[in-house]
Amino acid sequence: MTEEMKYFIYLTEYYANYKGRFTGDLLKEWEEKGILDKIYGCYWIYHCERMENAYEDIDSLMETGKYAW
């Protein structure tokens, strides 16, 4: 398993907990909205910043399809 995948799993689990949702439901929604690859592809940004930055990005992607930055 790659470092990117490990971090993605970590991020997804923590984000689901933060939102009070099930991880599987989030993954399905991200796939339906076409943002799953965008979130996964941000490993190089997210893993070196505070977790809340990733949460803000994901929230923005969910609402607008665009990154918060």
BAMARVEX-163030 format. One record per atom (N, C-alpha, C, CB): z, x, y; atom name. Coordinates in steps of 0.1 Angstrom, whole numbers, plus 5000, padded with zeros to 4 digits. Glycine has a CB too. Layout:
<lumpas>
    Z    X    Y atom
    Z    X    Y   CA
...
</lumpas>
This chain:
<lumpas>
    Z    X    Y atom
 5000 5009 4988    N
 5000 5000 5000   CA
 5000 5009 5012    C
 5012 4990 5000   CB
 4992 5006 5022    N
 4990 5014 5034   CA
 5002 5011 5044    C
 4977 5011 5041   CB
 5004 5020 5053    N
 5014 5019 5063   CA
 5011 5006 5072    C
 5015 5031 5072   CB
 4998 5004 5074    N
 4994 4993 5082   CA
 4998 4980 5075    C
 4979 4993 5084   CB
 4996 4979 5062    N
 4999 4967 5055   CA
 5015 4965 5054    C
 4994 4968 5040   CB
 5022 4976 5052    N
 5037 4975 5052   CA
 5042 4969 5065    C
 5043 4989 5049   CB
 5036 4974 5076    N
 5041 4970 5089   CA
 5036 4955 5092    C
 5035 4979 5101   CB
 5024 4952 5088    N
 5020 4938 5089   CA
 5029 4928 5082    C
 5005 4937 5084   CB
 5033 4932 5070    N
 5042 4923 5063   CA
 5056 4922 5070    C
 5044 4929 5048   CB
 5061 4933 5075    N
 5073 4934 5082   CA
 5072 4925 5095    C
 5076 4948 5086   CB
 5061 4927 5103    N
 5059 4919 5115   CA
 5058 4904 5112    C
 5046 4924 5122   CB
 5051 4901 5102    N
 5049 4887 5098   CA
 5062 4880 5094    C
 5039 4886 5087   CB
 5070 4887 5086    N
 5083 4881 5082   CA
 5092 4880 5094    C
 5089 4890 5071   CB
 5093 4890 5103    N
 5101 4889 5114   CA
 5097 4878 5124    C
 5103 4902 5121   CB
 5084 4877 5126    N
 5078 4867 5135   CA
 5081 4853 5130    C
 5063 4869 5137   CB
 5079 4851 5117    N
 5082 4838 5110   CA
 5096 4834 5112    C
 5078 4838 5096   CB
 5105 4844 5110    N
 5120 4841 5113   CA
 5122 4838 5127    C
 5128 4853 5108   CB
 5116 4845 5136    N
 5118 4843 5151   CA
 5113 4829 5154    C
 5110 4853 5158   CB
 5103 4824 5148    N
 5097 4811 5151   CA
 5104 4800 5142    C
 5083 4811 5149   CB
 5112 4804 5132    N
 5118 4794 5123   CA
 5107 4787 5114    C
 5125 4783 5131   CB
 5098 4795 5110    N
 5087 4790 5102   CA
 5086 4798 5089    C
 5073 4790 5110   CB
 5078 4793 5080    N
 5075 4800 5067   CA
 5064 4809 5069    C
 5072 4790 5056   CB
 5065 4821 5063    N
 5054 4831 5065   CA
 5041 4826 5060    C
 5059 4844 5057   CB
 5041 4820 5049    N
 5028 4815 5043   CA
 5021 4805 5053    C
 5030 4808 5030   CB
 5029 4797 5059    N
 5023 4787 5069   CA
 5017 4794 5081    C
 5034 4777 5074   CB
 5024 4805 5085    N
 5019 4812 5097   CA
 5005 4819 5093    C
 5029 4823 5101   CB
 5005 4826 5081    N
 4993 4833 5077   CA
 4981 4823 5076    C
 4996 4840 5063   CB
 4984 4811 5071    N
 4973 4801 5069   CA
 4968 4797 5083    C
 4979 4789 5062   CB
 4978 4795 5093    N
 4974 4791 5106   CA
 4966 4802 5113    C
 4986 4787 5114   CB
 4971 4815 5112    N
 4964 4826 5118   CA
 4949 4827 5112    C
 4971 4839 5115   CB
 4948 4825 5099    N
 4935 4825 5093   CA
 4926 4814 5098    C
 4936 4824 5078   CB
 4931 4802 5100    N
 4924 4791 5105   CA
 4919 4793 5119    C
 4932 4778 5104   CB
 4928 4799 5127    N
 4925 4802 5141   CA
 4916 4814 5143    C
 4937 4803 5149   CB
 4914 4822 5132    N
 4906 4834 5133   CA
 4913 4846 5140    C
 4893 4831 5140   CB
 4926 4846 5140    N
 4933 4857 5146   CA
 4940 4866 5137    C
 4943 4851 5156   CB
 4939 4864 5124    N
 4946 4872 5114   CA
 4942 4887 5115    C
 4944 4867 5100   CB
 4929 4889 5116    N
 4924 4903 5117   CA
 4928 4909 5130    C
 4909 4903 5115   CB
 4928 4901 5141    N
 4932 4907 5154   CA
 4947 4912 5153    C
 4931 4896 5165   CB
 4955 4904 5147    N
 4969 4908 5146   CA
 4971 4920 5137    C
 4978 4896 5141   CB
 4964 4920 5126    N
 4965 4931 5116   CA
 4959 4944 5123    C
 4957 4928 5104   CB
 4949 4943 5131    N
 4942 4954 5137   CA
 4950 4960 5148    C
 4929 4950 5142   CB
 4961 4954 5152    N
 4969 4960 5164   CA
 4981 4968 5159    C
 4975 4948 5172   CB
 4980 4972 5146    N
 4991 4981 5141   CA
 4994 4993 5150    C
 4987 4986 5127   CB
 4983 4999 5155    N
 4985 5012 5163   CA
 4992 5009 5176    C
 4971 5018 5165   CB
 4991 4997 5181    N
 4998 4993 5193   CA
 5012 4988 5190    C
 4991 4982 5201   CB
 5013 4978 5181    N
 5026 4971 5178   CA
 5036 4980 5172    C
 5023 4960 5169   CB
 5033 4989 5163    N
 5043 4997 5156   CA
 5051 5007 5165    C
 5037 5004 5144   CB
 5045 5010 5177    N
 5052 5019 5185   CA
 5058 5013 5198    C
 5043 5030 5189   CB
 5058 4999 5198    N
 5063 4992 5210   CA
 5075 4983 5205    C
 5053 4983 5217   CB
 5081 4977 5214    N
 5092 4968 5210   CA
 5086 4955 5203    C
 5101 4963 5222   CB
 5093 4950 5193    N
 5088 4939 5185   CA
 5084 4927 5194    C
 5098 4935 5175   CB
 5091 4925 5205    N
 5088 4913 5214   CA
 5075 4914 5220    C
 5099 4912 5224   CB
 5069 4926 5222    N
 5055 4927 5227   CA
 5045 4921 5217    C
 5052 4942 5230   CB
 5048 4924 5204    N
 5039 4918 5194   CA
 5040 4903 5194    C
 5042 4924 5180   CB
 5053 4898 5195    N
 5055 4883 5195   CA
 5047 4877 5207    C
 5070 4880 5196   CB
 5048 4883 5219    N
 5041 4878 5230   CA
 5026 4878 5228    C
 5044 4886 5243   CB
 5021 4888 5222    N
 5007 4889 5219   CA
 5003 4878 5209    C
 5003 4902 5213   CB
 5011 4876 5198    N
 5008 4866 5188   CA
 5008 4852 5194    C
 5017 4867 5176   CB
 5018 4850 5203    N
 5019 4837 5209   CA
 5007 4834 5218    C
 5032 4836 5218   CB
 5002 4844 5225    N
 4990 4843 5234   CA
 4978 4841 5225    C
 4989 4855 5242   CB
 4977 4848 5214    N
 4965 4846 5205   CA
 4965 4832 5200    C
 4966 4857 5194   CB
 4977 4827 5196    N
 4978 4814 5191   CA
 4973 4803 5201    C
 4992 4811 5186   CB
 4977 4805 5213    N
 4975 4795 5224   CA
 4961 4797 5230    C
 4985 4796 5235   CB
 4956 4809 5232    N
 4944 4811 5240   CA
 4933 4818 5232    C
 4947 4818 5252   CB
 4937 4825 5221    N
 4927 4833 5214   CA
 4926 4847 5220    C
 4914 4827 5213   CB
 4934 4850 5231    N
 4933 4863 5238   CA
 4946 4870 5237    C
 4928 4861 5252   CB
 4946 4883 5238    N
 4958 4891 5238   CA
 4966 4889 5251    C
 4955 4906 5236   CB
 4978 4891 5251    N
 4987 4889 5263   CA
 4984 4901 5272    C
 5002 4889 5259   CB
 4980 4912 5268    N
 4977 4924 5276   CA
 4964 4923 5281    C
 4980 4937 5269   CB
</lumpas>
